[in-house]
């Protein structure tokens, strides 16, 4: 079987590149954009420090994003961005695991499932207090049906202060997922059968699926696809 190559779209030039080459492309693309701006007479505005992050599904690495994040943002800000982009379905708790320390959205609360959240740190801490180039950490959303993300800090650089404090530099294109019954492109996944090949279904096969339409979720471009009530 031919190994599928994960690709993504650069949000700076709209070009499509492989996951393996995207970091190098972004470096070149940003330099090219800066040079073009200078050649056009653009005067650089105020600059601020930004982190270049790569986030990917821990067990679904075909889902990934490159982010540019102001160093003054907090873990809570990054958590909210990840929820809005990839994760949010039912208001579940979440946490960053950085080294031996956990930073939880529920810090200081009594855990509803017997977990002790009182000793965990709050997410309201600036990124430049806990992040540095080369750091690798983990993000977890929903401590029941957990979606885990790997976060890596590639670099810290000075960039012109413009736009939103968290911006997508690149994101994966939707990976091709085929219907486990007939081989056509899948558009739905059964929440009960998502770990089985035949749980991924095209529109026609979804109608005949034995678990019924109430168990079907849309196939979306997220590592939380098919989990809990996530619909994108």
N, C-alpha and C positions, 0 to 999 in steps of 0.2 A: 504494500500500500504506500502511495506517495505521501510523504509528510507535508501537511499543510503549513504554509508560511503565513504567519500573522502579519497583517499590514495595517497601516493607519494613515490618517489624513493630517498633514501639517496645517494648522490653522493660520499660519503666517503667509504661506504661498498657495495653499489648497492642493499641493502635490501629494501623491500617495507613495509611501515608502514602507519598507519592512520594519518590523519591530526592532530587529537587530541593528539597523542603520539609522534609526530615527534620532538618537541622541546626537550623533555626528552631523546629521543633516540640520538639526535645529541650530547647532552652533554656527554652521556656515550660513544658514538662512538668516539668522539674526544679524550677523556681520554684514551680509549683503544688504539687508534692509536699512541698517544704520548708514552704510556707505552711500546708498541711494538717497537717503534723506539729507545727508550732508551735501551731496552733489546738487540737490535741488534747492539748496539754500536754507534748509530747515535748521533753526537754532535749537539745540537741545534744551529742554526745560529742566526743572529741578529733578534730581536723581534720588533714589532711595534704594535700600538693600532689598534684594529679592532672593528667595530660595527657589532652585529648580528641583522639583520633586518628580519622581516616577512612582505611580501607584498602580498595583495590579492585583488581580484576584490570587489569593495564596494557592488555591487549588484549581483555579481557572485562569492561568496566566495569559490566555488569549484575549482577556479583557484588561485593558491598560489605558492609562492617561499620563501625559506629561503636563505638569502644572507649574506656573510661575506664581509664587505666593509672597506677599510682603512679609518681611521678617517680624513686623509688629503685630501681625494677626495672631490670634490665640488658637490653641488646640480646639476649642469650642467652635471657632469660625471654620476651621478645616473640617471638623466633624460635620457641621451643618452643610458644608459644600458637598461632601461625600454622600450625605443623606439625600440631598436634593438631586444629585447627579446619578446616583447608582443604587441607593439602598432603601429609602424610607417607604414603609408600608403601614406600620401599625404603631408608630411612636415608641419602638423598643429602646432599651438602654444600649449604650455603646461604650467603648473604652479604647484608649491607646495603651499599648504595652511598650514602654521605652526602657531598655535595660531591665532592671529589676523593679521598676516602678510602674504602677497602673494609674492612669488618669481617666476617671470615669465620669460619664454624664450624670450618674446617680450618686456621686461622692457625697458622703455624709448622711445618706438615707439608709434605712433598714431594708435589707434585701427581701423582696417578696417571695423568693424561692429558697430562702435559707442562707443566701450568700451574705457575707459581711462586707458592706460597702463603706462602713464608717472609717476604715483605715486608708481608703483610697484617696488619691489627690484629685482635686477638681480640674476640669479642663480649661478653666479660666487662667491659663498661664501662657505668656507670649512664646511664640515659636523660637525666637532667638535665645530663649532661656533653656530650651531642651533640644533644639535641633542644631546640627553642625554638618558640614560636608562629609560624606562618607557614612553617616548614621543610617542604620537600618532598624525599622521598628514595625509593629503590627497594629492594625486597627480591627476591632471586632464590633459587629452590629448584631444585636439580638442574641441573648445568651441562651435561647432555646434552640431555634433553628439558625445557627450562627453563620454569618457570612464574614469571612476573614480576608483582609487585604494586607499585602506587603507594601510598606512605604520606604522609599530610599531617597536620601538627600544627595543629589548629584553635585550641586554647587551652590555657592552664595556669591551673587554678583550685584553690581550697581546698575540699575536700569532707570530709564526715564519714568517718572511718576505720572502715570496716566491710566485710565480705564479702571476696572474693578481690581480690588486687592488680591483676588484669586482669579487667575485666568487659565484657560485650557490652551496649551501650546500644541498638543497633538492628542489624538484619541484613536483607538483601534476601529477599524471597519468591522461591521457585524460579521462574526465568523459564520461560514456556511454550515448550517445544521439541517440534516435531511430527515424526512419522515422515516421512522423506524419500521413502518409497515410497507410503504410503496416506493420510497426513495426520492419523492418529490421534496421541494423545500418545505421545512416545517414552519408552521405559523402558530402552533399551540403546543403547550406542554402540560401533561397531567401532573398536578401537585403530588398525587399519590404514587405515580409511577416514574417520576423524573429521573431516578437512578437506573432505569431500565431503558434500553434502546427504543422499545416500542411505546415509551411514554411521550416521545416526540412525534408530533403528528402534523400532516398537511390538513388543509381545510376539509377535504372530503373524508379522510380517515378519522378526523376528530369527531365527526358526526356519529360515527359508528363505534366510538371508543366505549368500552364496557363500564368505565367509572362514571360516565355521564358528563354533560356540559358544565355542571356546577364545579367540577374539579379542574377545569381547564384554565390555564393562564396564558397570556400572550408570550410569544418568543420575543424578547427584547435584548438590547445590547448592554447587558449588565451581568456582573458575576452573581447577582441575586436572582437571576432568571429561574422561574419554576419553584421559588421558595416562598413559603407563607402565603401572603396575599399580594406579592409584588407584581405590579402591572406596568412599571416603567414611569 
